[in-house]
Amino acid sequence: MLVLTRKTGEKIKIGENIYVSILDITKSGVRIGIDAPKDVSILRLEVYERIQEENVEAARKALKGIDQAVDLWRKRDCKE
């Protein structure tokens, strides 16, 4: 992990076209601005983690539905 100290108004460059600006520093936190191409996804970590949890849950539900469909199909085949 790279640790940097920056003051209000200073910037950090990431790669070729991502810039992070320090907008304001207060006792309660730091406001940053991120200038990046539109195709670069920028999410707060807690939002990203929540999306991942929801994706896992959706995949579990889909698999459960597939398992139920397979069971119904097998039961239908046994009756014929």
Secondary structure, 3 states (H helix, E strand, C coil): CCCCCCCCCCEEEECCCEEEEEEEEECCEEEEEEECCCCCCCCCHHHHHHHHHHHHHHHHHHHHHHHHHHHHHHHHHHHC
